[in-house]
């Protein structure tokens, strides 16, 4: 439940999406990619994601192995949503 709580917080999924390509991003670059996100919210989300072991801050922010695995798990949800949308 704690993971779902974290993922349900505003901007969390957007941060993960912007880090998906595996390249480390600096704070300002990540903020510019997340249109309209305040620096305080970004700092909070990054802190929460680091604490959860999903994001690391080594020369910028990037997904950990667990973060990459989490995004791979979203692929199944994406495929389900495609099937669901066609049947709805």
C-alpha positions as CSV (number, residue, x, y, z in Angstrom):
1,X,0.0,0.0,0.0
2,X,2.9,2.4,0.7
3,X,4.1,2.1,-2.9
4,X,0.6,2.8,-4.2
5,X,0.4,5.8,-1.9
6,X,3.7,7.1,-3.2
7,X,2.8,6.5,-6.9
8,X,-0.5,8.2,-6.3
9,X,1.0,11.5,-5.2
10,X,0.9,14.4,-7.6
11,X,3.8,14.5,-10.0
12,X,5.4,11.2,-8.9
13,X,4.6,9.3,-12.1
14,X,5.7,12.3,-14.2
15,X,9.1,12.2,-12.5
16,X,9.5,8.5,-13.2
17,X,8.4,9.1,-16.8
18,X,11.1,11.8,-17.3
19,X,13.8,9.5,-15.8
20,X,12.8,6.5,-18.0
21,X,15.6,6.7,-20.5
22,X,18.4,6.0,-18.0
23,X,20.2,9.3,-18.3
24,X,20.9,11.2,-15.2
25,X,19.1,14.6,-15.1
26,X,20.0,17.6,-12.9
27,X,17.4,19.1,-10.7
28,X,16.7,22.1,-13.0
29,X,16.5,20.0,-16.1
30,X,14.1,17.6,-14.5
31,X,12.0,20.5,-13.3
32,X,11.9,22.0,-16.8
33,X,10.7,18.7,-18.2
34,X,7.9,18.6,-15.6
35,X,5.9,21.6,-16.8
36,X,4.5,23.6,-13.9
37,X,6.0,21.6,-11.0
38,X,7.3,23.8,-8.2
39,X,10.8,23.3,-7.0
40,X,9.6,22.4,-3.5
41,X,7.3,19.7,-4.8
42,X,10.0,18.2,-7.0
43,X,12.4,18.2,-4.1
44,X,9.8,16.4,-1.9
45,X,9.0,13.8,-4.6
46,X,12.7,13.1,-5.3
47,X,13.3,12.8,-1.5
48,X,10.4,10.3,-1.2
49,X,11.6,8.3,-4.3
50,X,15.2,8.2,-3.0
51,X,14.0,7.0,0.4
52,X,11.9,4.3,-1.4
53,X,15.0,3.2,-3.4
54,X,13.4,4.0,-6.7
55,X,15.6,7.0,-7.6
56,X,19.3,7.7,-6.9
57,X,21.1,11.0,-7.0
58,X,24.5,10.2,-8.5
59,X,25.7,13.0,-10.7
60,X,22.0,13.9,-11.2
61,X,18.8,11.9,-10.7
62,X,18.2,8.5,-12.3
63,X,16.3,5.4,-11.7
64,X,17.7,2.6,-9.6
65,X,17.4,-1.0,-10.7
66,X,14.2,-1.1,-8.6
67,X,12.9,2.0,-10.4
68,X,13.6,0.4,-13.8
69,X,11.9,-2.8,-12.7
70,X,8.9,-0.7,-11.5
71,X,8.6,0.9,-14.9
72,X,8.8,-2.5,-16.6
73,X,5.8,-3.5,-14.4
74,X,3.9,-0.6,-15.7
75,X,4.1,-2.1,-19.2
76,X,1.6,-4.8,-18.2
77,X,-0.7,-2.1,-16.9
78,X,-0.3,-0.2,-20.2
79,X,-1.2,-3.4,-22.2
80,X,-4.2,-4.0,-20.0
81,X,-5.4,-0.4,-20.5
82,X,-5.2,-0.8,-24.3
83,X,-7.3,-3.9,-24.2
84,X,-9.8,-2.3,-21.8
85,X,-10.1,0.9,-23.9
86,X,-11.0,-1.2,-27.0
87,X,-13.7,-3.1,-25.1
88,X,-15.2,-0.1,-23.4
